[in-house]
Amino acid sequence: MIIQLDEAKRTLLQKKEEINELASALKLDELRQETAELEKKTLEADFWSRDDSGSILKRIKYLKDRVSAYETLESKLEDTLVLTD
């Protein structure tokens, strides 16, 4: 049983590296930056009178959903690694 647990932990550590690479491939830092910039636009006085306000809100939701999906995956992996200790 201990051998299987060690093998599982090694596999999870490999997956952690792959998930870190995924963050880079998804350009999460850029997605977060774009989200912040778009959210600043929503604070402008004339935001709701703009023709593109709806598309900006949709883009913010898309970006947040994408980042959240990655963060959920990362969190679940971390939780699983803790259980193997």
Secondary structure, DSSP 8 states (H G I E B T S, - for coil): -HHHHHHHHHHHHHHHHHHHHHHHHHTHHHHHHHHHHHHHHHTSTTGGGSTTHHHHHHHHHHHHHHHHHHHHHHHHHHHHHHHH-
